[in-house]
Amino acid sequence: VTTKGPDDMSVSEVRVDELFAAHGNGAVVIDVREPHEFAAGHVAGARLVPMRTLPSQVQDLPTDTGLYVICESGARSWQATAFLVRHGITAVNVEGGMSAWRGHGYPVETGAPGMATDTGSRTQAGGTP
């Protein structure tokens, strides 16, 4: 799916089930929420790059693979994805963000960056423990 923003910028989007499948194959996930949001729950292995710091960290992001950009609802990550695409980085927005990810019962880790821990309440796709 591709959506357009107010400046007519097009951004590709994926559903959380598509991210779940890609995540199993080693997808690179960039979480653009604030550290306290990230610590409360994130996709396992996601890299925290708060949106406000994205311009200063863009040069440190991988360019040899596509990035999956996520936030809580998909709004901030849409803006961050548009920024990355304008800077020549292949990236897609995760539609619905962490809210949709949790809503589907996909695994979530908690903890600050570099200290991520399993919540102990992981569920498999489909909501079964």
ChimeraX commands (.cxc) that place a marker at each C-alpha (Angstrom):
marker #1 position 0.00,0.00,0.00 radius 0.5
marker #1 position 1.24,3.50,-0.79 radius 0.5
marker #1 position -0.20,6.63,0.80 radius 0.5
marker #1 position 0.37,10.31,0.05 radius 0.5
marker #1 position 0.94,13.07,2.58 radius 0.5
marker #1 position 0.11,16.76,2.47 radius 0.5
marker #1 position 3.22,17.55,0.42 radius 0.5
marker #1 position 2.23,14.84,-2.11 radius 0.5
marker #1 position 5.05,12.62,-0.80 radius 0.5
marker #1 position 4.33,8.92,-1.36 radius 0.5
marker #1 position 5.20,6.42,1.37 radius 0.5
marker #1 position 4.91,2.64,1.15 radius 0.5
marker #1 position 3.18,0.95,4.05 radius 0.5
marker #1 position 2.99,-2.62,5.32 radius 0.5
marker #1 position 0.58,-4.27,7.74 radius 0.5
marker #1 position 1.87,-5.71,11.00 radius 0.5
marker #1 position 1.34,-9.26,9.73 radius 0.5
marker #1 position 3.73,-8.45,6.87 radius 0.5
marker #1 position 6.26,-7.07,9.37 radius 0.5
marker #1 position 5.83,-10.19,11.52 radius 0.5
marker #1 position 6.72,-12.40,8.54 radius 0.5
marker #1 position 9.66,-10.17,7.53 radius 0.5
marker #1 position 10.84,-9.96,11.15 radius 0.5
marker #1 position 11.23,-13.73,11.17 radius 0.5
marker #1 position 13.59,-13.30,8.21 radius 0.5
marker #1 position 15.75,-10.67,9.92 radius 0.5
marker #1 position 14.01,-7.42,8.93 radius 0.5
marker #1 position 15.59,-4.22,10.28 radius 0.5
marker #1 position 13.05,-2.38,12.46 radius 0.5
marker #1 position 13.54,1.28,13.37 radius 0.5
marker #1 position 11.37,2.49,16.28 radius 0.5
marker #1 position 10.93,6.28,16.21 radius 0.5
marker #1 position 9.10,6.65,19.52 radius 0.5
marker #1 position 10.54,8.22,22.66 radius 0.5
marker #1 position 12.75,6.11,25.00 radius 0.5
marker #1 position 10.02,5.69,27.64 radius 0.5
marker #1 position 7.60,4.39,24.99 radius 0.5
marker #1 position 10.24,2.01,23.63 radius 0.5
marker #1 position 11.02,0.73,27.15 radius 0.5
marker #1 position 7.33,-0.01,27.74 radius 0.5
marker #1 position 7.26,-2.42,24.79 radius 0.5
marker #1 position 8.84,-2.81,21.36 radius 0.5
marker #1 position 9.42,-5.30,18.56 radius 0.5
marker #1 position 12.30,-7.60,19.50 radius 0.5
marker #1 position 15.56,-6.35,18.05 radius 0.5
marker #1 position 14.16,-2.96,17.04 radius 0.5
marker #1 position 16.61,-0.08,17.01 radius 0.5
marker #1 position 15.46,3.02,18.88 radius 0.5
marker #1 position 15.91,6.21,16.84 radius 0.5
marker #1 position 13.55,8.81,18.33 radius 0.5
marker #1 position 12.02,10.93,15.59 radius 0.5
marker #1 position 13.59,14.11,16.98 radius 0.5
marker #1 position 17.06,12.54,16.55 radius 0.5
marker #1 position 16.49,11.04,13.09 radius 0.5
marker #1 position 18.18,13.87,11.13 radius 0.5
marker #1 position 21.38,13.46,13.15 radius 0.5
marker #1 position 21.33,9.64,12.90 radius 0.5
marker #1 position 20.28,9.12,9.29 radius 0.5
marker #1 position 23.88,8.60,8.18 radius 0.5
marker #1 position 24.21,5.72,10.69 radius 0.5
marker #1 position 21.26,3.73,9.36 radius 0.5
marker #1 position 21.82,0.72,7.12 radius 0.5
marker #1 position 21.42,1.40,3.41 radius 0.5
marker #1 position 21.94,-2.15,2.15 radius 0.5
marker #1 position 18.49,-3.34,3.23 radius 0.5
marker #1 position 14.99,-1.92,3.51 radius 0.5
marker #1 position 13.93,-0.53,6.86 radius 0.5
marker #1 position 10.62,-1.07,8.63 radius 0.5
marker #1 position 9.74,2.10,10.54 radius 0.5
marker #1 position 7.37,1.88,13.50 radius 0.5
marker #1 position 5.88,4.13,16.19 radius 0.5
marker #1 position 2.77,3.75,18.36 radius 0.5
marker #1 position 0.05,4.37,15.78 radius 0.5
marker #1 position 1.80,4.85,12.43 radius 0.5
marker #1 position 1.66,8.66,12.25 radius 0.5
marker #1 position 5.19,9.54,13.42 radius 0.5
marker #1 position 6.64,6.60,11.56 radius 0.5
marker #1 position 4.92,7.78,8.35 radius 0.5
marker #1 position 6.68,11.14,8.70 radius 0.5
marker #1 position 9.99,9.44,9.54 radius 0.5
marker #1 position 9.62,7.09,6.56 radius 0.5
marker #1 position 8.99,10.04,4.23 radius 0.5
marker #1 position 12.13,11.72,5.62 radius 0.5
marker #1 position 14.22,8.58,5.05 radius 0.5
marker #1 position 12.91,8.10,1.50 radius 0.5
marker #1 position 13.76,11.75,0.70 radius 0.5
marker #1 position 17.30,10.93,1.86 radius 0.5
marker #1 position 17.61,7.93,-0.45 radius 0.5
marker #1 position 16.95,5.20,2.12 radius 0.5
marker #1 position 14.59,2.35,1.30 radius 0.5
marker #1 position 11.99,2.32,4.08 radius 0.5
marker #1 position 8.37,1.37,4.68 radius 0.5
marker #1 position 5.95,2.56,7.32 radius 0.5
marker #1 position 4.31,-0.03,9.59 radius 0.5
marker #1 position 0.60,0.76,9.40 radius 0.5
marker #1 position -1.03,0.91,12.85 radius 0.5
marker #1 position 2.32,0.78,14.65 radius 0.5
marker #1 position 2.90,-0.92,17.99 radius 0.5
marker #1 position -0.79,-0.60,18.81 radius 0.5
marker #1 position -1.63,-2.90,15.90 radius 0.5
marker #1 position 1.38,-5.14,16.67 radius 0.5
marker #1 position 0.17,-5.71,20.25 radius 0.5
marker #1 position -3.42,-6.03,19.03 radius 0.5
marker #1 position -2.41,-9.00,16.89 radius 0.5
marker #1 position -0.73,-10.65,19.89 radius 0.5
marker #1 position 2.77,-10.51,18.44 radius 0.5
marker #1 position 5.76,-10.74,20.83 radius 0.5
marker #1 position 6.87,-7.59,22.63 radius 0.5
marker #1 position 10.09,-6.91,24.52 radius 0.5
marker #1 position 10.38,-4.38,27.31 radius 0.5
marker #1 position 13.35,-2.45,28.65 radius 0.5
marker #1 position 15.50,0.47,27.68 radius 0.5
marker #1 position 17.70,0.31,24.57 radius 0.5
marker #1 position 20.51,-2.15,25.17 radius 0.5
marker #1 position 18.58,-3.60,28.11 radius 0.5
marker #1 position 15.63,-5.19,26.32 radius 0.5
marker #1 position 14.06,-8.10,28.14 radius 0.5
marker #1 position 11.32,-10.51,27.24 radius 0.5
marker #1 position 8.05,-9.56,28.93 radius 0.5
marker #1 position 7.30,-13.17,29.81 radius 0.5
marker #1 position 3.88,-12.66,28.28 radius 0.5
marker #1 position 4.80,-13.44,24.72 radius 0.5
marker #1 position 2.10,-14.80,22.48 radius 0.5
marker #1 position 2.31,-16.39,19.11 radius 0.5
marker #1 position 0.62,-15.03,16.01 radius 0.5
marker #1 position -3.08,-15.61,16.34 radius 0.5
marker #1 position -3.07,-14.85,20.05 radius 0.5
marker #1 position -2.22,-18.30,21.43 radius 0.5
marker #1 position 0.32,-18.42,24.26 radius 0.5
marker link #1:1,2 radius 0.2
marker link #1:2,3 radius 0.2
marker link #1:3,4 radius 0.2
marker link #1:4,5 radius 0.2
marker link #1:5,6 radius 0.2
marker link #1:6,7 radius 0.2
marker link #1:7,8 radius 0.2
marker link #1:8,9 radius 0.2
marker link #1:9,10 radius 0.2
marker link #1:10,11 radius 0.2
marker link #1:11,12 radius 0.2
marker link #1:12,13 radius 0.2
marker link #1:13,14 radius 0.2
marker link #1:14,15 radius 0.2
marker link #1:15,16 radius 0.2
marker link #1:16,17 radius 0.2
marker link #1:17,18 radius 0.2
marker link #1:18,19 radius 0.2
marker link #1:19,20 radius 0.2
marker link #1:20,21 radius 0.2
marker link #1:21,22 radius 0.2
marker link #1:22,23 radius 0.2
marker link #1:23,24 radius 0.2
marker link #1:24,25 radius 0.2
marker link #1:25,26 radius 0.2
marker link #1:26,27 radius 0.2
marker link #1:27,28 radius 0.2
marker link #1:28,29 radius 0.2
marker link #1:29,30 radius 0.2
marker link #1:30,31 radius 0.2
marker link #1:31,32 radius 0.2
marker link #1:32,33 radius 0.2
marker link #1:33,34 radius 0.2
marker link #1:34,35 radius 0.2
marker link #1:35,36 radius 0.2
marker link #1:36,37 radius 0.2
marker link #1:37,38 radius 0.2
marker link #1:38,39 radius 0.2
marker link #1:39,40 radius 0.2
marker link #1:40,41 radius 0.2
marker link #1:41,42 radius 0.2
marker link #1:42,43 radius 0.2
marker link #1:43,44 radius 0.2
marker link #1:44,45 radius 0.2
marker link #1:45,46 radius 0.2
marker link #1:46,47 radius 0.2
marker link #1:47,48 radius 0.2
marker link #1:48,49 radius 0.2
marker link #1:49,50 radius 0.2
marker link #1:50,51 radius 0.2
marker link #1:51,52 radius 0.2
marker link #1:52,53 radius 0.2
marker link #1:53,54 radius 0.2
marker link #1:54,55 radius 0.2
marker link #1:55,56 radius 0.2
marker link #1:56,57 radius 0.2
marker link #1:57,58 radius 0.2
marker link #1:58,59 radius 0.2
marker link #1:59,60 radius 0.2
marker link #1:60,61 radius 0.2
marker link #1:61,62 radius 0.2
marker link #1:62,63 radius 0.2
marker link #1:63,64 radius 0.2
marker link #1:64,65 radius 0.2
marker link #1:65,66 radius 0.2
marker link #1:66,67 radius 0.2
marker link #1:67,68 radius 0.2
marker link #1:68,69 radius 0.2
marker link #1:69,70 radius 0.2
marker link #1:70,71 radius 0.2
marker link #1:71,72 radius 0.2
marker link #1:72,73 radius 0.2
marker link #1:73,74 radius 0.2
marker link #1:74,75 radius 0.2
marker link #1:75,76 radius 0.2
marker link #1:76,77 radius 0.2
marker link #1:77,78 radius 0.2
marker link #1:78,79 radius 0.2
marker link #1:79,80 radius 0.2
marker link #1:80,81 radius 0.2
marker link #1:81,82 radius 0.2
marker link #1:82,83 radius 0.2
marker link #1:83,84 radius 0.2
marker link #1:84,85 radius 0.2
marker link #1:85,86 radius 0.2
marker link #1:86,87 radius 0.2
marker link #1:87,88 radius 0.2
marker link #1:88,89 radius 0.2
marker link #1:89,90 radius 0.2
marker link #1:90,91 radius 0.2
marker link #1:91,92 radius 0.2
marker link #1:92,93 radius 0.2
marker link #1:93,94 radius 0.2
marker link #1:94,95 radius 0.2
marker link #1:95,96 radius 0.2
marker link #1:96,97 radius 0.2
marker link #1:97,98 radius 0.2
marker link #1:98,99 radius 0.2
marker link #1:99,100 radius 0.2
marker link #1:100,101 radius 0.2
marker link #1:101,102 radius 0.2
marker link #1:102,103 radius 0.2
marker link #1:103,104 radius 0.2
marker link #1:104,105 radius 0.2
marker link #1:105,106 radius 0.2
marker link #1:106,107 radius 0.2
marker link #1:107,108 radius 0.2
marker link #1:108,109 radius 0.2
marker link #1:109,110 radius 0.2
marker link #1:110,111 radius 0.2
marker link #1:111,112 radius 0.2
marker link #1:112,113 radius 0.2
marker link #1:113,114 radius 0.2
marker link #1:114,115 radius 0.2
marker link #1:115,116 radius 0.2
marker link #1:116,117 radius 0.2
marker link #1:117,118 radius 0.2
marker link #1:118,119 radius 0.2
marker link #1:119,120 radius 0.2
marker link #1:120,121 radius 0.2
marker link #1:121,122 radius 0.2
marker link #1:122,123 radius 0.2
marker link #1:123,124 radius 0.2
marker link #1:124,125 radius 0.2
marker link #1:125,126 radius 0.2
marker link #1:126,127 radius 0.2
marker link #1:127,128 radius 0.2
marker link #1:128,129 radius 0.2
view
